[in-house]
């Protein structure tokens, strides 16, 4: 049986990390311009090109970067409402495992959709 926690602190931490990374993106984008942001997303966002270039870190970095405020807000809402319930039910370790596995599966589905011709923008 999973250890029950009274607060979903890992969920809150992951939300904090997403917000912090977005603010850093926004700050550096404002300071260095749109080219910096494009290079940042190209280097750390998930894509077939990055996998072919053996940038395997994108499996992790792509989880925490967001293309805009709407993307960030929708992910935070989903993480808050679903993540906290899952964390409280399964415990922190199993929740963190499920969080990363689901992100990796999502990335793999993007790869599959790339190979069969669907746009990753609709995934």
C-alpha positions as CSV (number, residue, x, y, z in Angstrom):
1,X,0.0,0.0,0.0
2,X,1.3,3.4,-0.9
3,X,2.2,5.9,1.8
4,X,-0.5,8.5,2.0
5,X,0.5,12.2,2.2
6,X,-1.6,15.0,3.4
7,X,-0.3,17.5,0.9
8,X,0.5,17.0,-2.8
9,X,3.9,18.8,-2.4
10,X,5.5,17.1,-5.4
11,X,2.7,18.3,-7.6
12,X,3.2,21.8,-6.3
13,X,6.9,21.6,-6.9
14,X,6.4,20.4,-10.5
15,X,4.1,23.3,-11.1
16,X,6.7,25.7,-9.6
17,X,9.4,24.3,-11.9
18,X,7.2,24.7,-15.0
19,X,6.4,28.3,-14.0
20,X,10.1,29.1,-13.2
21,X,11.3,27.7,-16.5
22,X,8.6,29.6,-18.4
23,X,9.6,32.9,-16.6
24,X,13.3,32.2,-17.5
25,X,12.3,31.5,-21.1
26,X,10.3,34.8,-21.1
27,X,13.1,36.8,-19.5
28,X,15.8,35.6,-21.9
29,X,13.5,35.9,-24.8
30,X,12.9,39.6,-23.9
31,X,16.6,40.2,-23.3
32,X,18.0,38.3,-26.3
33,X,15.1,38.3,-28.7
34,X,13.1,35.9,-30.7
35,X,16.1,34.2,-32.2
36,X,17.2,33.1,-28.7
37,X,13.8,31.6,-28.1
38,X,13.8,29.8,-31.4
39,X,17.2,28.3,-30.7
40,X,16.2,27.4,-27.1
41,X,13.1,25.5,-28.4
42,X,15.1,23.9,-31.2
43,X,17.8,22.7,-28.7
44,X,15.6,21.7,-25.7
45,X,12.2,20.9,-27.2
46,X,11.2,17.5,-28.3
47,X,11.6,16.7,-32.0
48,X,12.7,14.0,-34.3
49,X,15.7,16.1,-35.3
50,X,16.9,16.3,-31.7
51,X,16.6,12.6,-31.3
52,X,18.5,12.0,-34.5
53,X,21.2,14.4,-33.2
54,X,21.3,12.2,-30.0
55,X,20.1,15.0,-27.8
56,X,18.4,12.6,-25.4
57,X,18.0,15.2,-22.7
58,X,15.0,16.5,-24.6
59,X,13.0,13.7,-23.1
60,X,13.3,15.6,-19.8
61,X,13.7,19.2,-20.9
62,X,10.7,19.2,-23.1
63,X,8.5,18.4,-20.2
64,X,9.1,21.7,-18.6
65,X,9.2,24.1,-21.5
66,X,6.0,25.7,-22.8
67,X,5.3,27.6,-26.1
68,X,3.2,30.3,-24.5
69,X,1.2,31.3,-21.5
70,X,-1.9,29.4,-22.7
71,X,0.1,26.2,-23.0
72,X,1.6,26.7,-19.5
73,X,-1.8,27.5,-17.9
74,X,-3.5,24.5,-19.4
75,X,-0.7,22.2,-18.3
76,X,-0.8,23.6,-14.8
77,X,-4.5,23.2,-14.5
78,X,-4.3,19.6,-15.6
79,X,-1.3,18.9,-13.3
80,X,-3.0,20.6,-10.4
81,X,-6.3,18.7,-10.7
82,X,-5.1,15.3,-11.8
83,X,-1.6,15.3,-10.4
84,X,-2.5,16.1,-6.8
85,X,-5.1,13.3,-6.8
86,X,-2.7,10.8,-8.2
87,X,0.1,11.9,-5.9
88,X,-2.2,11.6,-2.8
89,X,-3.4,8.2,-3.9
90,X,-0.2,6.6,-5.1
91,X,2.4,8.4,-3.1
92,X,5.3,10.6,-4.3
93,X,7.6,8.0,-5.8
94,X,4.9,6.3,-7.9
95,X,3.5,9.6,-8.9
96,X,6.9,10.9,-10.1
97,X,7.3,7.6,-12.0
98,X,3.9,8.0,-13.6
99,X,4.6,11.7,-14.4
100,X,7.8,10.9,-16.3
101,X,6.6,7.7,-18.0
102,X,3.5,9.5,-19.3
103,X,5.7,12.4,-20.6
104,X,8.0,9.9,-22.3
105,X,5.1,8.0,-23.9
106,X,3.7,11.3,-25.1
107,X,7.1,12.1,-26.7
108,X,7.2,8.6,-28.3
109,X,3.7,9.2,-29.7
110,X,5.0,12.4,-31.3
111,X,7.8,10.4,-32.9
112,X,5.4,7.9,-34.3
113,X,3.1,10.6,-35.6
114,X,6.1,12.2,-37.3
115,X,6.9,8.9,-39.0
116,X,3.4,8.4,-40.2
117,X,2.9,12.0,-41.4
118,X,0.8,13.7,-38.7
119,X,1.8,17.1,-37.5
120,X,3.1,17.1,-33.9
121,X,1.2,20.3,-33.4
122,X,-2.0,18.4,-33.1
123,X,-0.8,15.8,-30.7
